[in-house]
Amino acid sequence: MKRFAGGFGVAVLFWSFGTTATGAEPTIEDVKKAWAARQEATKSFRIEWAEKQVIKGGSIYPPGRNNTGPHPAEDTELTALRSFAADGDKAACANEGPVYVVKEKLFHSRSHSFYYDGSTSMSLYNGQLTQPGWSYFKIERGDRQAKFDFGSEATNPVRRLYRPLGGGALREFAFEEHKIGDRTRTVRGAVCVEVTLKDPEAGSSFSLWCDPKRDFLPVRVERRVRLEGADSEWEYRKDDQGRWVPSGWQITTLGPRGAVATIIKAEVKKLELDHKFAAGAFTPTPPPGSHVATWENGASKDEYLVRADGSKRELKASELKGNLKFDELIKTNADGTPYVPAKK
């Protein structure tokens, strides 16, 4: 078995709010009201969690005729670290963990960070490099950033719990597309009601089980598109103020044939509510050794390298298509003349 480690972070808050009248049947509006109250109870948060992952043998299906499998050859145990933070309309998440490289038939540890400051998104990739020793930093501006989203299978447990953010950094749950189902289910001792789709597409289903006695906290979700899908289940504890907060969760994903592909067990390591973030926490500066690409409304604007002294070296299209190495390019200016550092 191969093992790798990585890092991330996020925070969650739950308050107690009234839901339905005694004896009344819950409605989707009751769920929406309880979620909105919980989400608005805190404007900033930070959470970190660690994951233990089991990647089932043969569960990875990369495209291409020459990618003979199975991938991986056997069940593989891995670890990852993740984090998530938000402050009003701003958000950030980071992860460090395994990525499978088909050509090498190996898992490599790589880190990705994503930021949104309310108008601009930034993505930083380390380990998935354009050139050895260089990170890739993508900056996107413009109206299309209103649709920026941090959604992924890994962050879904947090997104089900926390407030939707302005600017589209976290998409709001589409209550208008859902209803209360006819079933109940006991999950970890809690009798839960089902939130399900009003009009599911053929071959798909969605069931979100919520605990009405704890202001409709999500306890389990089951999602299917034909045989493929994912199941998530939360565990909660009371903090020192008597609030229900998540202690961890498990995500089980199913492959195209319906077999278990991955099992991820997450344990919350750190939780900070109403966290005070430093200025610029959601607008990082590309560090030295970065290959930076800037975009606006979906159109490429410019690309440049950041030298060790912080100066920029513009990249031309012909250079991007060539075989020149970044370590050589930074020794020259865009016009080909030698670069001379400014005198201090």
C-alpha positions, 0 to 999 in steps of 0.5 A: 500500500502507498500512503501520502499526506496533504492539507485543507480547512473549514468551519461550521456553526449550528444554532437552535432555531424553531422549526414547525408547530407541535404536531405539524407536518414539516414542509420544504419551507420549514427546512429552508427557514431553518437552514437560512437562520443557521447560515446567517448566524455566522458570517465568517468561518474556517474549518480543517479536516483530514481524510482517510481514503480507500481507492478501490482497485480498478475504480479509476476509468481514465479515457484513452485506448492505451490506458490499460488497467485496472487503475489502481491495480489493488485497493489503495489507502491514502490520506489528504488534508483539506480546508475551507474558509469564508468571510461574507462574499469571500471564500477560499479552500485548499487541499493537499492529497493524492492524484493518480497519474495514469502514465506512471500508474502511481499516486502523487501528492499535489496541492491546489488552492482556490480563492474568491474575493467577491469579484476575482477568482484565483487558482494556485496549483503546486505539483501539477506544474507547467515546468519543474519547480514552477507553480501555476497561478490563474487569475480570472476577472469579469462578470462570469465570476458571478458563477464561480463555485467551490463545489466538489464531492469533497466540499459538499458536506460543508456546502450542505451545512453553511451559508450560500455566499454572495457572488456565487462562490457557494451556490444556494440550495435550490429549495424551489426544485425540492419537496418533502418526501413521503418517507422517514428514515432513522439515521444514527438514532435520529428519525429524519425526513426526506428532502427529494427532487420534485421532478427528477430526470429519468434514471436519477434520484436524490434523497437528503435526510434531515433531522427535524429535532435539530433544525433539519440538520442534514444527516445523510444524502444519497445521489444517483445518476443511473448506477453512478453516484455518492452517499454522504453521512454526517456525524455531529457533536455538541461544542462547549456552548451546546451547539451542534457542530460536525465532527466528521463525515463519510463519503462513498462514491459509486462508479459507472457500474454501481460498484464502490469506487472510493470510501472517504472518512473525514475527521474535523481537526479545527473549527473556528467560528466568526474568524477574523481574517487578515487583510488580503487573505482571499486575494493572494499575490502570485509568489516568486516561481509562478507562471501566471495567466490572467483572464477576463470574461473568458478571454486570455489577457496576458501571461508572465513569469514571476522572478525571484526578485518579484519582477515580471517576465512577460511570455509571448505566444511563440515562447509558450509553444516552444521548448524553452525552459522557464529558468532560462526565460527569466534571464531575459526580457520579452524582447530577448535582451538580458535581464538586469535586476534593478539596483537596490 
